[in-house]
Amino acid sequence: EMEKKTFSVSGMTCASCVQSVEKTVGKLDGVKRSSVNLTTEKLVIEFDPSVVTSSDIKKAVSDVGYEAQEDM
Ligand code: 9UX
């Protein structure tokens, strides 16, 4: 079943950054929902943990030039 996780993302300064992170993460297999709030610098995802991991998410965010850290 689906799990929900929040990540703090650093480096985003504009609406294009937001689009880029949301789209990149949203395209990963197993990710059902990907939503970024620029003001809070949070990324919320709904995902299937048997398909995609936190580490995959962080890698995808890093590949587009930002840094994601999982909130505890
Ligand atoms: Mo535009 Mo946002 O180059 O980093 S995408 S500021």
Backbone and ligand atoms as CSV (ligand in chain L), in Angstrom:
chain,resi,resn,atom,element,x,y,z
A,1,GLU,N,N,0.831,-1.213,0.000
A,1,GLU,CA,C,0.000,0.000,0.000
A,1,GLU,C,C,0.863,1.259,0.000
A,2,MET,N,N,0.205,2.383,-0.099
A,2,MET,CA,C,0.912,3.654,-0.240
A,2,MET,C,C,1.359,4.213,1.106
A,3,GLU,N,N,2.505,4.849,1.070
A,3,GLU,CA,C,3.067,5.500,2.251
A,3,GLU,C,C,3.259,6.975,1.901
A,4,LYS,N,N,3.302,7.801,2.959
A,4,LYS,CA,C,3.491,9.236,2.737
A,4,LYS,C,C,4.751,9.679,3.473
A,5,LYS,N,N,5.561,10.496,2.805
A,5,LYS,CA,C,6.774,10.997,3.448
A,5,LYS,C,C,7.009,12.445,3.060
A,6,THR,N,N,7.651,13.175,3.984
A,6,THR,CA,C,7.986,14.574,3.719
A,6,THR,C,C,9.498,14.748,3.725
A,7,PHE,N,N,9.998,15.498,2.751
A,7,PHE,CA,C,11.425,15.793,2.650
A,7,PHE,C,C,11.619,17.305,2.678
A,8,SER,N,N,12.711,17.738,3.289
A,8,SER,CA,C,13.101,19.143,3.201
A,8,SER,C,C,14.043,19.250,2.012
A,9,VAL,N,N,13.746,20.200,1.126
A,9,VAL,CA,C,14.551,20.355,-0.085
A,9,VAL,C,C,15.240,21.717,-0.074
A,10,SER,N,N,16.550,21.713,-0.243
A,10,SER,CA,C,17.258,22.985,-0.272
A,10,SER,C,C,17.711,23.310,-1.679
A,11,GLY,N,N,17.794,24.598,-1.974
A,11,GLY,CA,C,18.291,25.058,-3.258
A,11,GLY,C,C,17.236,25.583,-4.217
A,12,MET,N,N,15.960,25.394,-3.886
A,12,MET,CA,C,14.903,25.851,-4.786
A,12,MET,C,C,14.635,27.340,-4.546
A,13,THR,N,N,14.670,28.121,-5.633
A,13,THR,CA,C,14.424,29.549,-5.458
A,13,THR,C,C,13.290,30.103,-6.305
A,14,CYS,N,N,12.758,29.308,-7.237
A,14,CYS,CA,C,11.687,29.843,-8.087
A,14,CYS,C,C,10.667,28.764,-8.435
A,15,ALA,N,N,9.621,29.180,-9.144
A,15,ALA,CA,C,8.553,28.258,-9.516
A,15,ALA,C,C,9.037,27.172,-10.471
A,16,SER,N,N,10.047,27.468,-11.268
A,16,SER,CA,C,10.594,26.458,-12.177
A,16,SER,C,C,11.318,25.360,-11.428
A,17,CYS,N,N,11.991,25.749,-10.369
A,17,CYS,CA,C,12.648,24.755,-9.508
A,17,CYS,C,C,11.601,23.782,-8.974
A,18,VAL,N,N,10.504,24.335,-8.515
A,18,VAL,CA,C,9.420,23.540,-7.940
A,18,VAL,C,C,8.892,22.548,-8.971
A,19,GLN,N,N,8.616,23.060,-10.180
A,19,GLN,CA,C,8.105,22.224,-11.268
A,19,GLN,C,C,9.060,21.080,-11.564
A,20,SER,N,N,10.337,21.428,-11.600
A,20,SER,CA,C,11.361,20.475,-11.956
A,20,SER,C,C,11.468,19.343,-10.929
A,21,VAL,N,N,11.425,19.688,-9.652
A,21,VAL,CA,C,11.485,18.675,-8.598
A,21,VAL,C,C,10.209,17.826,-8.600
A,22,GLU,N,N,9.068,18.484,-8.653
A,22,GLU,CA,C,7.783,17.763,-8.645
A,22,GLU,C,C,7.685,16.779,-9.804
A,23,LYS,N,N,8.057,17.226,-10.983
A,23,LYS,CA,C,7.931,16.409,-12.189
A,23,LYS,C,C,8.914,15.236,-12.160
A,24,THR,N,N,10.135,15.513,-11.793
A,24,THR,CA,C,11.160,14.464,-11.759
A,24,THR,C,C,10.797,13.361,-10.772
A,25,VAL,N,N,10.399,13.764,-9.585
A,25,VAL,CA,C,10.033,12.777,-8.569
A,25,VAL,C,C,8.728,12.083,-8.969
A,26,GLY,N,N,7.790,12.860,-9.512
A,26,GLY,CA,C,6.488,12.313,-9.909
A,26,GLY,C,C,6.571,11.267,-11.009
A,27,LYS,N,N,7.657,11.306,-11.793
A,27,LYS,CA,C,7.812,10.350,-12.902
A,27,LYS,C,C,8.408,9.015,-12.466
A,28,LEU,N,N,8.950,8.977,-11.232
A,28,LEU,CA,C,9.554,7.728,-10.757
A,28,LEU,C,C,8.483,6.647,-10.584
A,29,ASP,N,N,8.851,5.422,-10.952
A,29,ASP,CA,C,7.944,4.298,-10.753
A,29,ASP,C,C,7.625,4.175,-9.269
A,30,GLY,N,N,6.380,3.985,-8.937
A,30,GLY,CA,C,5.982,3.790,-7.551
A,30,GLY,C,C,5.575,5.062,-6.838
A,31,VAL,N,N,5.780,6.213,-7.487
A,31,VAL,CA,C,5.365,7.484,-6.880
A,31,VAL,C,C,3.978,7.850,-7.414
A,32,LYS,N,N,3.048,7.991,-6.479
A,32,LYS,CA,C,1.670,8.284,-6.876
A,32,LYS,C,C,1.403,9.783,-6.881
A,33,ARG,N,N,2.027,10.485,-5.931
A,33,ARG,CA,C,1.802,11.932,-5.827
A,33,ARG,C,C,3.089,12.609,-5.391
A,34,SER,N,N,3.393,13.728,-6.009
A,34,SER,CA,C,4.599,14.480,-5.676
A,34,SER,C,C,4.223,15.948,-5.637
A,35,SER,N,N,4.396,16.569,-4.473
A,35,SER,CA,C,3.965,17.944,-4.314
A,35,SER,C,C,4.994,18.771,-3.538
A,36,VAL,N,N,5.406,19.897,-4.114
A,36,VAL,CA,C,6.411,20.756,-3.486
A,36,VAL,C,C,5.795,22.079,-3.067
A,37,ASN,N,N,6.147,22.517,-1.852
A,37,ASN,CA,C,5.774,23.842,-1.377
A,37,ASN,C,C,7.052,24.675,-1.301
A,38,LEU,N,N,7.129,25.713,-2.112
A,38,LEU,CA,C,8.338,26.533,-2.198
A,38,LEU,C,C,8.589,27.311,-0.906
A,39,THR,N,N,7.538,27.824,-0.316
A,39,THR,CA,C,7.662,28.619,0.912
A,39,THR,C,C,8.236,27.808,2.068
A,40,THR,N,N,7.725,26.601,2.231
A,40,THR,CA,C,8.195,25.760,3.342
A,40,THR,C,C,9.390,24.898,2.930
A,41,GLU,N,N,9.688,24.869,1.625
A,41,GLU,CA,C,10.750,24.029,1.060
A,41,GLU,C,C,10.547,22.548,1.383
A,42,LYS,N,N,9.278,22.127,1.343
A,42,LYS,CA,C,8.947,20.728,1.620
A,42,LYS,C,C,8.455,20.018,0.363
A,43,LEU,N,N,8.873,18.769,0.257
A,43,LEU,CA,C,8.372,17.881,-0.802
A,43,LEU,C,C,7.575,16.791,-0.106
A,44,VAL,N,N,6.317,16.623,-0.495
A,44,VAL,CA,C,5.495,15.547,0.064
A,44,VAL,C,C,5.238,14.532,-1.032
A,45,ILE,N,N,5.507,13.281,-0.729
A,45,ILE,CA,C,5.241,12.241,-1.719
A,45,ILE,C,C,4.369,11.147,-1.139
A,46,GLU,N,N,3.576,10.582,-2.018
A,46,GLU,CA,C,2.802,9.392,-1.699
A,46,GLU,C,C,3.367,8.327,-2.620
A,47,PHE,N,N,3.803,7.228,-2.036
A,47,PHE,CA,C,4.531,6.256,-2.840
A,47,PHE,C,C,4.348,4.827,-2.328
A,48,ASP,N,N,4.719,3.885,-3.186
A,48,ASP,CA,C,4.680,2.471,-2.829
A,48,ASP,C,C,6.094,2.062,-2.401
A,49,PRO,N,N,6.326,1.843,-1.102
A,49,PRO,CA,C,7.666,1.546,-0.602
A,49,PRO,C,C,8.250,0.219,-1.107
A,50,SER,N,N,7.426,-0.619,-1.704
A,50,SER,CA,C,7.965,-1.857,-2.269
A,50,SER,C,C,8.538,-1.613,-3.665
A,51,VAL,N,N,8.280,-0.423,-4.212
A,51,VAL,CA,C,8.741,-0.088,-5.561
A,51,VAL,C,C,9.842,0.972,-5.550
A,52,VAL,N,N,9.690,1.979,-4.685
A,52,VAL,CA,C,10.632,3.100,-4.674
A,52,VAL,C,C,10.997,3.451,-3.221
A,53,THR,N,N,12.292,3.812,-3.015
A,53,THR,CA,C,12.766,4.084,-1.652
A,53,THR,C,C,13.105,5.568,-1.458
A,54,SER,N,N,13.302,5.947,-0.208
A,54,SER,CA,C,13.710,7.320,0.117
A,54,SER,C,C,15.009,7.675,-0.582
A,55,SER,N,N,15.880,6.708,-0.655
A,55,SER,CA,C,17.157,6.928,-1.298
A,55,SER,C,C,16.994,7.219,-2.804
A,56,ASP,N,N,16.042,6.561,-3.445
A,56,ASP,CA,C,15.737,6.851,-4.860
A,56,ASP,C,C,15.231,8.284,-5.021
A,57,ILE,N,N,14.412,8.708,-4.077
A,57,ILE,CA,C,13.849,10.062,-4.123
A,57,ILE,C,C,14.969,11.100,-4.001
A,58,LYS,N,N,15.841,10.876,-3.011
A,58,LYS,CA,C,16.947,11.813,-2.781
A,58,LYS,C,C,17.871,11.894,-3.982
A,59,LYS,N,N,18.121,10.745,-4.594
A,59,LYS,CA,C,18.968,10.681,-5.777
A,59,LYS,C,C,18.330,11.466,-6.932
A,60,ALA,N,N,17.039,11.286,-7.142
A,60,ALA,CA,C,16.334,11.972,-8.230
A,60,ALA,C,C,16.359,13.484,-8.033
A,61,VAL,N,N,16.172,13.929,-6.788
A,61,VAL,CA,C,16.201,15.362,-6.489
A,61,VAL,C,C,17.611,15.910,-6.712
A,62,SER,N,N,18.587,15.159,-6.265
A,62,SER,CA,C,19.983,15.546,-6.428
A,62,SER,C,C,20.378,15.629,-7.903
A,63,ASP,N,N,19.851,14.707,-8.715
A,63,ASP,CA,C,20.147,14.700,-10.157
A,63,ASP,C,C,19.660,15.964,-10.865
A,64,VAL,N,N,18.608,16.618,-10.348
A,64,VAL,CA,C,18.146,17.860,-10.973
A,64,VAL,C,C,18.714,19.101,-10.272
A,65,GLY,N,N,19.631,18.888,-9.326
A,65,GLY,CA,C,20.378,20.015,-8.782
A,65,GLY,C,C,20.005,20.537,-7.404
A,66,TYR,N,N,19.179,19.780,-6.677
A,66,TYR,CA,C,18.784,20.229,-5.349
A,66,TYR,C,C,19.116,19.140,-4.337
A,67,GLU,N,N,18.912,19.443,-3.065
A,67,GLU,CA,C,19.218,18.440,-2.063
A,67,GLU,C,C,18.003,18.161,-1.190
A,68,ALA,N,N,17.658,16.879,-1.070
A,68,ALA,CA,C,16.499,16.483,-0.258
A,68,ALA,C,C,16.954,15.710,0.966
A,69,GLN,N,N,16.347,16.053,2.090
A,69,GLN,CA,C,16.619,15.332,3.338
A,69,GLN,C,C,15.288,14.896,3.907
A,70,GLU,N,N,15.238,13.634,4.300
A,70,GLU,CA,C,13.980,13.098,4.807
A,70,GLU,C,C,13.665,13.675,6.190
A,71,ASP,N,N,12.433,14.123,6.381
A,71,ASP,CA,C,12.013,14.637,7.685
A,71,ASP,C,C,11.740,13.464,8.612
A,72,MET,N,N,12.109,13.626,9.873
A,72,MET,CA,C,11.906,12.547,10.848
A,72,MET,C,C,10.575,12.710,11.575
L,1,9UX,MO1,MO,15.515,29.323,-12.450
L,1,9UX,MO2,MO,14.866,28.103,-10.058
L,1,9UX,O1,O,17.151,28.939,-13.264
L,1,9UX,O2,O,16.528,27.687,-9.414
L,1,9UX,S1,S,14.880,27.171,-12.059
L,1,9UX,S2,S,15.843,30.008,-10.266
